[in-house]
Amino acid sequence: MEKAMFQSYGIGYAEYNRDLDNRMKVEQERDKDHQQSLKMVNEHNRQLQYSI
């Protein structure tokens, strides 16, 4: 988990827990990634509906 956190957000889990500003930045980035994923899924589902 530590390696994945560092690769994705550039900070380790200990630093994430220690600093509220870093935690907020990571959570905002995670939310942004989640919203982009939802858009991709919705677009994919919409394209599937039209191709059927």
Biopython code that builds the backbone (N, CA, C, O; Angstrom):
import numpy as np
from Bio.PDB.StructureBuilder import StructureBuilder

atoms = [
    (1, "MET", "N", (0.820, -1.185, 0.000)),
    (1, "MET", "CA", (0.000, 0.000, 0.000)),
    (1, "MET", "C", (0.869, 1.257, 0.000)),
    (1, "MET", "O", (0.549, 2.249, -0.653)),
    (2, "GLU", "N", (1.955, 1.196, 0.731)),
    (2, "GLU", "CA", (2.874, 2.339, 0.795)),
    (2, "GLU", "C", (3.421, 2.678, -0.587)),
    (2, "GLU", "O", (3.470, 3.844, -0.978)),
    (3, "LYS", "N", (3.829, 1.651, -1.317)),
    (3, "LYS", "CA", (4.401, 1.861, -2.651)),
    (3, "LYS", "C", (3.354, 2.450, -3.599)),
    (3, "LYS", "O", (3.655, 3.368, -4.362)),
    (4, "ALA", "N", (2.149, 1.934, -3.554)),
    (4, "ALA", "CA", (1.081, 2.431, -4.422)),
    (4, "ALA", "C", (0.748, 3.883, -4.083)),
    (4, "ALA", "O", (0.522, 4.693, -4.982)),
    (5, "MET", "N", (0.717, 4.210, -2.815)),
    (5, "MET", "CA", (0.430, 5.586, -2.383)),
    (5, "MET", "C", (1.513, 6.523, -2.896)),
    (5, "MET", "O", (1.221, 7.613, -3.387)),
    (6, "PHE", "N", (2.744, 6.099, -2.782)),
    (6, "PHE", "CA", (3.854, 6.946, -3.230)),
    (6, "PHE", "C", (3.841, 7.100, -4.749)),
    (6, "PHE", "O", (4.078, 8.194, -5.261)),
    (7, "GLN", "N", (3.567, 6.017, -5.472)),
    (7, "GLN", "CA", (3.541, 6.088, -6.933)),
    (7, "GLN", "C", (2.384, 6.954, -7.434)),
    (7, "GLN", "O", (2.534, 7.690, -8.409)),
    (8, "SER", "N", (1.250, 6.865, -6.776)),
    (8, "SER", "CA", (0.070, 7.597, -7.240)),
    (8, "SER", "C", (0.081, 9.072, -6.854)),
    (8, "SER", "O", (-0.311, 9.933, -7.642)),
    (9, "TYR", "N", (0.533, 9.355, -5.632)),
    (9, "TYR", "CA", (0.391, 10.717, -5.114)),
    (9, "TYR", "C", (1.696, 11.382, -4.697)),
    (9, "TYR", "O", (1.705, 12.555, -4.324)),
    (10, "GLY", "N", (2.781, 10.650, -4.756)),
    (10, "GLY", "CA", (4.081, 11.238, -4.472)),
    (10, "GLY", "C", (4.415, 11.406, -3.002)),
    (10, "GLY", "O", (5.417, 12.035, -2.661)),
    (11, "ILE", "N", (3.580, 10.845, -2.120)),
    (11, "ILE", "CA", (3.886, 10.883, -0.692)),
    (11, "ILE", "C", (3.608, 9.524, -0.088)),
    (11, "ILE", "O", (2.805, 8.752, -0.612)),
    (12, "GLY", "N", (4.267, 9.237, 1.006)),
    (12, "GLY", "CA", (4.051, 7.984, 1.699)),
    (12, "GLY", "C", (2.879, 8.084, 2.654)),
    (12, "GLY", "O", (2.376, 9.171, 2.935)),
    (13, "TYR", "N", (2.449, 6.922, 3.153)),
    (13, "TYR", "CA", (1.297, 6.877, 4.035)),
    (13, "TYR", "C", (1.539, 7.615, 5.351)),
    (13, "TYR", "O", (0.628, 8.257, 5.873)),
    (14, "ALA", "N", (2.751, 7.530, 5.891)),
    (14, "ALA", "CA", (3.065, 8.212, 7.155)),
    (14, "ALA", "C", (2.937, 9.726, 6.987)),
    (14, "ALA", "O", (2.376, 10.405, 7.848)),
    (15, "GLU", "N", (3.453, 10.246, 5.890)),
    (15, "GLU", "CA", (3.348, 11.683, 5.622)),
    (15, "GLU", "C", (1.889, 12.081, 5.388)),
    (15, "GLU", "O", (1.458, 13.154, 5.810)),
    (16, "TYR", "N", (1.142, 11.226, 4.723)),
    (16, "TYR", "CA", (-0.286, 11.449, 4.486)),
    (16, "TYR", "C", (-1.021, 11.601, 5.814)),
    (16, "TYR", "O", (-1.848, 12.499, 5.973)),
    (17, "ASN", "N", (-0.717, 10.721, 6.766)),
    (17, "ASN", "CA", (-1.371, 10.773, 8.075)),
    (17, "ASN", "C", (-0.924, 11.968, 8.909)),
    (17, "ASN", "O", (-1.709, 12.507, 9.690)),
    (18, "ARG", "N", (0.312, 12.379, 8.754)),
    (18, "ARG", "CA", (0.887, 13.406, 9.604)),
    (18, "ARG", "C", (0.435, 14.812, 9.232)),
    (18, "ARG", "O", (0.275, 15.656, 10.114)),
    (19, "ASP", "N", (0.228, 15.080, 7.959)),
    (19, "ASP", "CA", (-0.005, 16.449, 7.497)),
    (19, "ASP", "C", (-1.398, 16.587, 6.878)),
    (19, "ASP", "O", (-1.693, 15.960, 5.860)),
    (20, "LEU", "N", (-2.245, 17.401, 7.490)),
    (20, "LEU", "CA", (-3.616, 17.578, 7.022)),
    (20, "LEU", "C", (-3.663, 18.183, 5.624)),
    (20, "LEU", "O", (-4.509, 17.798, 4.817)),
    (21, "ASP", "N", (-2.771, 19.122, 5.326)),
    (21, "ASP", "CA", (-2.755, 19.725, 3.985)),
    (21, "ASP", "C", (-2.474, 18.681, 2.909)),
    (21, "ASP", "O", (-3.127, 18.665, 1.865)),
    (22, "ASN", "N", (-1.502, 17.814, 3.166)),
    (22, "ASN", "CA", (-1.199, 16.738, 2.210)),
    (22, "ASN", "C", (-2.379, 15.794, 2.085)),
    (22, "ASN", "O", (-2.708, 15.352, 0.984)),
    (23, "ARG", "N", (-3.016, 15.484, 3.198)),
    (23, "ARG", "CA", (-4.161, 14.588, 3.168)),
    (23, "ARG", "C", (-5.289, 15.179, 2.319)),
    (23, "ARG", "O", (-5.931, 14.465, 1.548)),
    (24, "MET", "N", (-5.524, 16.469, 2.461)),
    (24, "MET", "CA", (-6.578, 17.123, 1.689)),
    (24, "MET", "C", (-6.239, 17.111, 0.193)),
    (24, "MET", "O", (-7.117, 16.885, -0.640)),
    (25, "LYS", "N", (-4.982, 17.351, -0.143)),
    (25, "LYS", "CA", (-4.566, 17.317, -1.552)),
    (25, "LYS", "C", (-4.770, 15.925, -2.143)),
    (25, "LYS", "O", (-5.275, 15.785, -3.257)),
    (26, "VAL", "N", (-4.378, 14.906, -1.400)),
    (26, "VAL", "CA", (-4.531, 13.529, -1.877)),
    (26, "VAL", "C", (-6.009, 13.192, -2.047)),
    (26, "VAL", "O", (-6.400, 12.598, -3.052)),
    (27, "GLU", "N", (-6.823, 13.567, -1.078)),
    (27, "GLU", "CA", (-8.249, 13.256, -1.166)),
    (27, "GLU", "C", (-8.916, 14.010, -2.317)),
    (27, "GLU", "O", (-9.817, 13.472, -2.960)),
    (28, "GLN", "N", (-8.496, 15.225, -2.581)),
    (28, "GLN", "CA", (-9.029, 15.957, -3.729)),
    (28, "GLN", "C", (-8.630, 15.276, -5.029)),
    (28, "GLN", "O", (-9.437, 15.169, -5.952)),
    (29, "GLU", "N", (-7.398, 14.820, -5.099)),
    (29, "GLU", "CA", (-6.922, 14.116, -6.293)),
    (29, "GLU", "C", (-7.666, 12.795, -6.478)),
    (29, "GLU", "O", (-8.024, 12.423, -7.596)),
    (30, "ARG", "N", (-7.894, 12.093, -5.369)),
    (30, "ARG", "CA", (-8.644, 10.839, -5.444)),
    (30, "ARG", "C", (-10.073, 11.080, -5.920)),
    (30, "ARG", "O", (-10.609, 10.310, -6.717)),
    (31, "ASP", "N", (-10.683, 12.149, -5.429)),
    (31, "ASP", "CA", (-12.034, 12.485, -5.851)),
    (31, "ASP", "C", (-12.076, 12.824, -7.345)),
    (31, "ASP", "O", (-12.981, 12.406, -8.068)),
    (32, "LYS", "N", (-11.079, 13.588, -7.784)),
    (32, "LYS", "CA", (-10.993, 13.936, -9.205)),
    (32, "LYS", "C", (-10.837, 12.683, -10.061)),
    (32, "LYS", "O", (-11.491, 12.550, -11.096)),
    (33, "ASP", "N", (-9.972, 11.763, -9.633)),
    (33, "ASP", "CA", (-9.780, 10.499, -10.354)),
    (33, "ASP", "C", (-11.079, 9.691, -10.394)),
    (33, "ASP", "O", (-11.415, 9.091, -11.415)),
    (34, "HIS", "N", (-11.792, 9.683, -9.288)),
    (34, "HIS", "CA", (-13.048, 8.949, -9.209)),
    (34, "HIS", "C", (-14.082, 9.539, -10.169)),
    (34, "HIS", "O", (-14.772, 8.803, -10.873)),
    (35, "GLN", "N", (-14.185, 10.856, -10.194)),
    (35, "GLN", "CA", (-15.137, 11.514, -11.101)),
    (35, "GLN", "C", (-14.792, 11.227, -12.563)),
    (35, "GLN", "O", (-15.687, 10.991, -13.375)),
    (36, "GLN", "N", (-13.510, 11.246, -12.899)),
    (36, "GLN", "CA", (-13.094, 10.925, -14.269)),
    (36, "GLN", "C", (-13.439, 9.481, -14.611)),
    (36, "GLN", "O", (-13.856, 9.193, -15.733)),
    (37, "SER", "N", (-13.270, 8.580, -13.666)),
    (37, "SER", "CA", (-13.609, 7.174, -13.899)),
    (37, "SER", "C", (-15.104, 7.012, -14.142)),
    (37, "SER", "O", (-15.515, 6.261, -15.027)),
    (38, "LEU", "N", (-15.916, 7.714, -13.358)),
    (38, "LEU", "CA", (-17.362, 7.648, -13.550)),
    (38, "LEU", "C", (-17.762, 8.173, -14.922)),
    (38, "LEU", "O", (-18.642, 7.610, -15.573)),
    (39, "LYS", "N", (-17.123, 9.244, -15.362)),
    (39, "LYS", "CA", (-17.412, 9.780, -16.689)),
    (39, "LYS", "C", (-17.062, 8.763, -17.771)),
    (39, "LYS", "O", (-17.820, 8.576, -18.722)),
    (40, "MET", "N", (-15.919, 8.112, -17.624)),
    (40, "MET", "CA", (-15.507, 7.111, -18.610)),
    (40, "MET", "C", (-16.491, 5.952, -18.655)),
    (40, "MET", "O", (-16.851, 5.488, -19.737)),
    (41, "VAL", "N", (-16.923, 5.484, -17.507)),
    (41, "VAL", "CA", (-17.875, 4.372, -17.453)),
    (41, "VAL", "C", (-19.199, 4.784, -18.083)),
    (41, "VAL", "O", (-19.780, 4.027, -18.861)),
    (42, "ASN", "N", (-19.675, 5.973, -17.753)),
    (42, "ASN", "CA", (-20.932, 6.446, -18.328)),
    (42, "ASN", "C", (-20.836, 6.579, -19.845)),
    (42, "ASN", "O", (-21.767, 6.214, -20.562)),
    (43, "GLU", "N", (-19.728, 7.094, -20.327)),
    (43, "GLU", "CA", (-19.523, 7.232, -21.768)),
    (43, "GLU", "C", (-19.490, 5.858, -22.438)),
    (43, "GLU", "O", (-20.090, 5.654, -23.494)),
    (44, "HIS", "N", (-18.794, 4.939, -21.819)),
    (44, "HIS", "CA", (-18.710, 3.578, -22.359)),
    (44, "HIS", "C", (-20.101, 2.936, -22.404)),
    (44, "HIS", "O", (-20.478, 2.331, -23.407)),
    (45, "ASN", "N", (-20.852, 3.071, -21.323)),
    (45, "ASN", "CA", (-22.197, 2.499, -21.270)),
    (45, "ASN", "C", (-23.108, 3.136, -22.323)),
    (45, "ASN", "O", (-23.920, 2.453, -22.947)),
    (46, "ARG", "N", (-22.967, 4.428, -22.512)),
    (46, "ARG", "CA", (-23.775, 5.119, -23.508)),
    (46, "ARG", "C", (-23.440, 4.616, -24.916)),
    (46, "ARG", "O", (-24.336, 4.405, -25.733)),
    (47, "GLN", "N", (-22.162, 4.428, -25.191)),
    (47, "GLN", "CA", (-21.756, 3.923, -26.499)),
    (47, "GLN", "C", (-22.260, 2.502, -26.722)),
    (47, "GLN", "O", (-22.637, 2.148, -27.838)),
    (48, "LEU", "N", (-22.269, 1.694, -25.682)),
    (48, "LEU", "CA", (-22.785, 0.333, -25.805)),
    (48, "LEU", "C", (-24.282, 0.333, -26.122)),
    (48, "LEU", "O", (-24.749, -0.487, -26.912)),
    (49, "GLN", "N", (-25.015, 1.228, -25.523)),
    (49, "GLN", "CA", (-26.457, 1.286, -25.764)),
    (49, "GLN", "C", (-26.750, 1.629, -27.220)),
    (49, "GLN", "O", (-27.689, 1.089, -27.805)),
    (50, "TYR", "N", (-25.958, 2.521, -27.810)),
    (50, "TYR", "CA", (-26.190, 2.912, -29.193)),
    (50, "TYR", "C", (-25.731, 1.854, -30.185)),
    (50, "TYR", "O", (-26.220, 1.816, -31.314)),
    (51, "SER", "N", (-24.813, 1.007, -29.787)),
    (51, "SER", "CA", (-24.314, 0.007, -30.723)),
    (51, "SER", "C", (-25.162, -1.260, -30.741)),
    (51, "SER", "O", (-24.991, -2.114, -31.611)),
    (52, "ILE", "N", (-26.051, -1.379, -29.806)),
    (52, "ILE", "CA", (-26.871, -2.599, -29.727)),
    (52, "ILE", "C", (-28.071, -2.513, -30.624)),
    (52, "ILE", "O", (-28.867, -3.451, -30.682)),
]
sb = StructureBuilder()
sb.init_structure("model")
sb.init_model(0)
sb.init_chain("A")
sb.init_seg("    ")
for serial, (resi, resn, name, xyz) in enumerate(atoms, 1):
    if name == "N":
        sb.init_residue(resn, " ", resi, " ")
    sb.init_atom(name, np.array(xyz, "f"), 0.0, 1.0, " ", f" {name:<3s}", serial, name[0])
structure = sb.get_structure()
